[in-house]
Amino acid sequence: MGADVIGVDVADAGVTGADATSARPARAGTTRVGVEGRLGVGPLRGFARRVVARVRALRSGARDAGMATAEYAIATLAAVGFAGLLVAILRSDEVRGLLLGIVRRALSS
């Protein structure tokens, strides 16, 4: 079994290599954050590196080049389809009668 860091066994946490050998049990009455005071232990360090790399890629726009045009095209097609559906619904006799009734009541009041 590995050394405990805030009640977590290092072997159970998936920490290997230098991180596992440098882990020391916390002294009584002290609170330790991470191994040897470092942020990001084992799997968390790899996760943090992936997050930072993803944020950098998104900020530079490397992965999103050309995506805005495709997104606008899809949104435009969806809007045209929705407008066509509204025109079809509003041209029906039932809806036309309801709208005329609302307008007549509003004008006669």
Protein Blocks (a to p, Z undefined) as FASTA:
>chain_A
ZZdeehiafklnopahjllmmpccddehiacehjehighihjlmmmmmmmmmmmmmmmno
mmmgoklmmmmmmmmmmmmmmmmmmmmmmmpmklmmmmmmmmmmmmmZZ
